[in-house]
Amino acid sequence: MRHLLCIAVLALSSGLVPVSVQAQSPADDYPTKPVVIVVPYEGGGVVEQEFRLFMNSIHETTGKTFIMENRAGAGTTIGTAYAAKAAPDGYTLLTVNSPFTVAPTIYPDLPYDNLRDFAPISLLTKHAFLILVHPAAPFRDAREYIQYARDHPEELNYSTAGIGSAAHLTGMMLHYMSKTKVTFVHYKNSNQRLVDLMAGRVHASSGTFALSMGNIKAGKLRAIGVTTRERVPVWPDLPTIAEQGVPDYDHASWVGVSAPARVPPAIIRKLNGMFVQSLKDPKTIKTLEGDGTIMVGSTPEDFRRYIAAETERWRTLIRQSGITISN
């Protein structure tokens, strides 16, 4: 017995007895190099501008670097497909918004699944839209616009940023619910659709407060209604579409961030913390608070449920409307 005890003491003193060592999390040092955020739009758009605020805030807070890569085309599906196939290491992310939940219905043969092939990180913000017309248009508000569209079916041209874009969805829902028909004109460059509206080459479109207010104040565009069910505090005198003859109309765009599926949960949690914290940055708040932006900052789990619900919502609307969406 004394012999066995001596062996045990020697083993302990020499470090031969194995001890448990806590494994290092893959997120402990992450990221050790710049993280690429894929933007499935042309450069300079609203989503990109918003993400630059988040990226700058994260860099100032953590020292970590995020860079953007624009991969536009095919109603955002080119950039989205690229991100879906990226290595699941957390170094390629994707900006996602409303078209992310519409594309599966519009494009049934997508090379990705928006639910299975992505790991949601956070729903960051929501935005009210404005329905916009040329200042010289013969309709002063949404009620007159709807009546004009009813009296002149398919005569009005409504410009969008492409099939399934936020502008397209806003107009599609408006004209489906008001039982009117217009001709949708899809632009590859989001900015050009408003340039043509200001020039009178198209009759109507929609845009966020951030994208539209400068031109509205300059007298180049007229807003005839806000798309959310309730009026927006930054412009309380502007009636909603619901108040002007389409009582159930309620629509807002949203912006979030996702990663390819199979990115380690620890990295997803760390990214979630970074982006949610960026929403609390006074610089971010000051920039966004005046344009109808609603700060959200959801958990990954809540964002996954939101994406699933929005995907089903648009699938139902598109199928029930009987609208055929084509290039």
C-alpha positions as CSV (number, residue, x, y, z in Angstrom):
1,M,0.0,0.0,0.0
2,R,2.8,2.4,0.9
3,H,4.4,1.5,-2.4
4,L,1.2,2.4,-4.3
5,L,0.9,5.7,-2.5
6,C,4.4,6.7,-3.3
7,I,3.7,6.0,-7.0
8,A,0.6,8.2,-6.9
9,V,2.5,11.1,-5.2
10,L,5.3,10.9,-7.8
11,A,2.7,10.8,-10.6
12,L,1.1,14.0,-9.3
13,S,4.3,15.8,-8.8
14,S,5.6,15.0,-12.2
15,G,2.4,16.0,-14.0
16,L,1.7,12.5,-15.4
17,V,-1.9,12.5,-14.2
18,P,-4.1,13.9,-17.0
19,V,-6.0,17.0,-16.2
20,S,-9.0,18.5,-18.1
21,V,-8.0,21.5,-20.3
22,Q,-10.8,23.8,-21.5
23,A,-10.8,23.8,-25.3
24,Q,-10.5,27.2,-27.0
25,S,-13.7,28.4,-28.7
26,P,-13.4,29.1,-32.4
27,A,-14.8,32.5,-31.6
28,D,-12.2,33.5,-29.0
29,D,-9.9,35.3,-31.5
30,Y,-12.4,35.7,-34.3
31,P,-12.0,37.5,-36.6
32,T,-8.3,37.5,-37.2
33,K,-8.6,38.9,-40.7
34,P,-11.1,41.2,-42.5
35,V,-14.7,39.8,-42.9
36,V,-16.3,40.2,-46.3
37,I,-19.9,41.3,-46.3
38,V,-21.5,40.5,-49.7
39,V,-24.1,43.1,-50.9
40,P,-26.2,41.7,-53.7
41,Y,-26.8,45.2,-55.2
42,E,-25.0,47.8,-57.3
43,G,-22.7,50.0,-55.2
44,G,-24.1,53.1,-53.4
45,G,-27.5,51.8,-52.4
46,V,-29.4,52.3,-49.2
47,V,-28.5,48.8,-47.8
48,E,-24.8,49.5,-48.4
49,Q,-25.0,52.9,-46.8
50,E,-26.6,51.5,-43.7
51,F,-24.1,48.7,-43.3
52,R,-21.2,51.1,-43.5
53,L,-22.5,52.7,-40.3
54,F,-22.6,49.3,-38.6
55,M,-19.1,48.4,-40.0
56,N,-17.6,51.6,-38.8
57,S,-19.1,51.3,-35.4
58,I,-17.8,47.7,-35.0
59,H,-14.4,48.7,-36.1
60,E,-14.3,51.6,-33.6
61,T,-15.5,49.4,-30.8
62,T,-13.6,46.2,-31.4
63,G,-10.8,47.0,-33.9
64,K,-12.2,44.3,-36.2
65,T,-12.4,45.1,-40.0
66,F,-15.4,44.4,-42.2
67,I,-15.3,45.1,-46.0
68,M,-18.0,45.2,-48.6
69,E,-18.2,43.3,-51.9
70,N,-21.0,44.2,-54.3
71,R,-22.3,41.2,-56.4
72,A,-25.5,42.5,-58.1
73,G,-27.8,40.8,-60.5
74,A,-30.8,38.6,-61.0
75,G,-32.9,40.2,-58.3
76,T,-30.2,39.8,-55.7
77,T,-29.9,36.1,-56.3
78,I,-26.4,36.2,-57.8
79,G,-24.8,37.6,-54.7
80,T,-26.9,35.5,-52.4
81,A,-25.9,32.3,-54.2
82,Y,-22.3,33.3,-54.0
83,A,-22.6,33.8,-50.2
84,A,-24.4,30.5,-49.8
85,K,-21.5,28.6,-51.2
86,A,-18.8,30.5,-49.3
87,A,-16.7,28.6,-46.7
88,P,-18.6,28.4,-43.4
89,D,-15.8,30.0,-41.4
90,G,-17.5,33.4,-40.6
91,Y,-15.4,35.4,-43.1
92,T,-18.1,35.8,-45.7
93,L,-21.4,37.3,-44.6
94,L,-24.5,38.5,-46.6
95,T,-26.7,41.5,-46.3
96,V,-30.3,40.4,-46.5
97,N,-33.5,42.3,-46.9
98,S,-37.0,41.8,-48.3
99,P,-36.0,40.2,-51.6
100,F,-34.3,37.4,-49.7
101,T,-37.7,36.1,-48.6
102,V,-39.4,36.7,-52.0
103,A,-36.9,35.1,-54.4
104,P,-37.8,31.5,-53.5
105,T,-41.3,32.1,-55.0
106,I,-40.2,34.2,-57.9
107,Y,-37.3,32.0,-58.9
108,P,-38.3,28.3,-58.1
109,D,-35.0,26.9,-59.4
110,L,-32.6,28.8,-57.1
111,P,-29.2,27.2,-56.4
112,Y,-29.8,27.8,-52.7
113,D,-32.4,27.5,-50.0
114,N,-32.9,30.7,-48.1
115,L,-33.8,28.8,-44.9
116,R,-31.5,25.7,-45.0
117,D,-28.4,27.3,-46.6
118,F,-28.0,30.3,-44.2
119,A,-27.3,30.9,-40.6
120,P,-29.2,34.1,-39.6
121,I,-27.3,36.5,-37.4
122,S,-29.7,39.4,-36.7
123,L,-32.6,41.4,-38.0
124,L,-31.1,44.9,-37.6
125,T,-33.6,47.5,-38.7
126,K,-37.0,48.1,-40.3
127,H,-38.0,51.0,-42.6
128,A,-41.2,52.6,-43.7
129,F,-41.6,53.4,-47.4
130,L,-42.9,56.4,-49.1
131,I,-45.0,56.1,-52.3
132,L,-43.5,58.7,-54.7
133,V,-44.7,60.5,-57.8
134,H,-43.5,63.3,-60.0
135,P,-44.5,66.7,-58.7
136,A,-46.5,67.5,-61.8
137,A,-48.5,64.3,-61.7
138,P,-52.3,64.6,-61.9
139,F,-52.8,63.0,-58.5
140,R,-52.1,64.8,-55.3
141,D,-52.5,61.9,-52.8
142,A,-52.7,58.2,-52.7
143,R,-56.5,58.1,-53.0
144,E,-56.3,60.1,-56.2
145,Y,-53.4,57.9,-57.5
146,I,-55.4,54.7,-56.9
147,Q,-58.4,56.1,-58.6
148,Y,-56.3,57.2,-61.6
149,A,-54.8,53.7,-61.8
150,R,-58.3,52.2,-61.7
151,D,-59.5,54.5,-64.5
152,H,-56.4,53.9,-66.6
153,P,-55.4,50.3,-66.2
154,E,-51.7,49.5,-67.0
155,E,-51.2,53.1,-68.2
156,L,-49.0,54.1,-65.3
157,N,-45.4,53.1,-65.2
158,Y,-44.1,52.1,-61.7
159,S,-40.3,52.0,-61.5
160,T,-38.5,49.4,-59.3
161,A,-35.0,48.3,-58.5
162,G,-35.6,44.9,-60.1
163,I,-37.9,42.0,-59.8
164,G,-38.4,41.1,-56.2
165,S,-36.7,44.3,-55.0
166,A,-38.1,46.3,-52.0
167,A,-39.6,48.9,-54.4
168,H,-41.2,46.2,-56.5
169,L,-42.8,44.5,-53.5
170,T,-44.1,47.7,-52.2
171,G,-45.9,48.6,-55.5
172,M,-47.0,45.0,-56.1
173,M,-48.7,44.8,-52.7
174,L,-50.3,48.3,-53.2
175,H,-51.8,47.5,-56.6
176,Y,-52.9,44.0,-55.7
177,M,-54.7,45.2,-52.6
178,S,-56.3,48.1,-54.4
179,K,-57.3,45.9,-57.3
180,T,-55.5,48.2,-59.8
181,K,-53.0,47.5,-62.6
182,V,-49.8,49.3,-63.5
183,T,-46.8,48.5,-65.7
184,F,-43.7,47.7,-63.6
185,V,-40.5,48.9,-65.1
186,H,-37.5,47.1,-63.5
187,Y,-34.1,48.8,-63.4
188,K,-30.7,47.2,-62.8
189,N,-29.5,50.4,-61.1
190,S,-31.6,51.4,-58.2
191,N,-30.7,55.1,-58.4
192,Q,-31.7,55.3,-62.0
193,R,-35.3,54.5,-61.3
194,L,-35.7,57.7,-59.2
195,V,-33.7,59.7,-61.8
196,D,-36.3,58.7,-64.4
197,L,-39.2,59.5,-62.0
198,M,-37.8,63.0,-61.4
199,A,-37.5,63.4,-65.1
200,G,-41.1,62.3,-65.7
201,R,-40.2,59.3,-67.7
202,V,-42.1,57.0,-65.2
203,H,-45.1,57.9,-63.1
204,A,-44.5,56.4,-59.6
205,S,-42.1,54.5,-57.4
206,S,-41.3,54.1,-53.7
207,G,-38.3,54.8,-51.5
208,T,-37.2,55.0,-48.0
209,F,-37.1,58.3,-46.1
210,A,-33.3,58.3,-46.4
211,L,-33.4,57.9,-50.1
212,S,-36.2,60.3,-50.8
213,M,-36.3,63.2,-48.4
214,G,-33.7,65.3,-50.1
215,N,-35.4,65.2,-53.4
216,I,-38.8,65.8,-51.8
217,K,-37.6,68.9,-50.0
218,A,-36.0,70.1,-53.2
219,G,-39.4,69.8,-55.0
220,K,-38.2,67.0,-57.3
221,L,-40.5,64.3,-55.9
222,R,-43.8,64.2,-54.1
223,A,-44.7,61.7,-51.4
224,I,-48.4,60.7,-51.5
225,G,-48.4,58.2,-48.6
226,V,-46.5,56.2,-46.1
227,T,-46.6,52.4,-46.2
228,T,-46.8,51.4,-42.6
229,R,-50.1,51.0,-40.8
230,E,-49.3,54.0,-38.5
231,R,-47.9,57.4,-39.4
232,V,-44.2,57.9,-39.0
233,P,-43.1,60.3,-36.2
234,V,-40.6,62.1,-38.4
235,W,-43.5,63.1,-40.8
236,P,-46.7,62.9,-38.7
237,D,-48.7,65.0,-41.3
238,L,-48.3,62.4,-44.1
239,P,-51.2,60.0,-44.2
240,T,-50.7,56.3,-44.5
241,I,-51.9,54.3,-47.5
242,A,-54.3,52.5,-45.1
243,E,-55.9,55.8,-44.4
244,Q,-56.4,56.6,-48.1
245,G,-58.5,53.7,-49.3
246,V,-56.5,50.5,-48.7
247,P,-57.3,49.8,-45.1
248,D,-55.2,46.6,-44.7
249,Y,-52.1,47.9,-46.4
250,D,-49.1,47.6,-44.1
251,H,-45.5,47.2,-45.4
252,A,-42.0,48.0,-44.3
253,S,-38.6,47.0,-45.6
254,W,-36.1,45.4,-43.3
255,V,-32.3,44.9,-43.2
256,G,-30.4,42.0,-41.6
257,V,-27.2,40.0,-41.8
258,S,-26.7,36.2,-42.3
259,A,-23.8,33.8,-42.7
260,P,-23.5,30.6,-44.7
261,A,-25.0,27.6,-42.9
262,R,-22.7,25.5,-40.7
263,V,-20.8,28.6,-39.4
264,P,-20.0,27.6,-35.8
265,P,-22.7,28.8,-33.3
266,A,-20.1,30.6,-31.2
267,I,-19.1,32.8,-34.2
268,I,-22.8,33.5,-34.9
269,R,-23.3,34.6,-31.3
270,K,-20.2,36.8,-31.4
271,L,-21.3,38.4,-34.7
272,N,-24.7,39.0,-33.3
273,G,-23.2,40.8,-30.3
274,M,-21.1,43.0,-32.6
275,F,-24.0,44.1,-34.8
276,V,-26.5,44.5,-32.1
277,Q,-24.1,46.7,-30.2
278,S,-23.5,48.8,-33.3
279,L,-27.2,49.8,-33.2
280,K,-26.7,51.4,-29.9
281,D,-23.9,53.6,-31.2
282,P,-24.9,57.3,-30.8
283,K,-23.5,58.0,-34.3
284,T,-25.6,55.3,-35.9
285,I,-28.7,56.4,-34.0
286,K,-28.2,60.0,-35.0
287,T,-27.8,59.1,-38.7
288,L,-30.8,56.8,-38.9
289,E,-33.3,58.3,-36.4
290,G,-34.6,60.9,-38.8
291,D,-35.5,58.6,-41.7
292,G,-38.2,56.4,-40.3
293,T,-35.8,53.7,-39.2
294,I,-36.8,51.3,-36.4
295,M,-33.9,49.7,-34.6
296,V,-34.4,46.0,-33.9
297,G,-31.3,44.0,-33.2
298,S,-32.9,40.6,-32.9
299,T,-31.4,37.3,-31.7
300,P,-30.4,34.7,-34.4
301,E,-33.3,32.5,-33.4
302,D,-35.9,35.3,-33.7
303,F,-34.4,36.3,-37.1
304,R,-34.7,32.7,-38.4
305,R,-38.4,32.7,-37.4
306,Y,-38.9,36.1,-39.0
307,I,-37.4,34.9,-42.3
308,A,-39.5,31.8,-42.4
309,A,-42.7,33.9,-41.7
310,E,-41.9,36.5,-44.4
311,T,-41.0,33.8,-46.9
312,E,-44.5,32.2,-46.4
313,R,-46.2,35.6,-46.4
314,W,-44.8,36.5,-49.8
315,R,-45.4,33.1,-51.2
316,T,-49.0,33.3,-50.3
317,L,-49.5,36.8,-51.6
318,I,-47.8,36.1,-54.9
319,R,-49.8,32.9,-55.5
320,Q,-53.1,34.3,-54.4
321,S,-52.7,37.5,-56.5
322,G,-52.2,35.5,-59.7
323,I,-49.5,37.9,-60.7
324,T,-46.9,36.5,-63.1
325,I,-43.6,38.1,-62.5
326,S,-41.2,38.1,-65.4
327,N,-38.2,40.1,-66.7
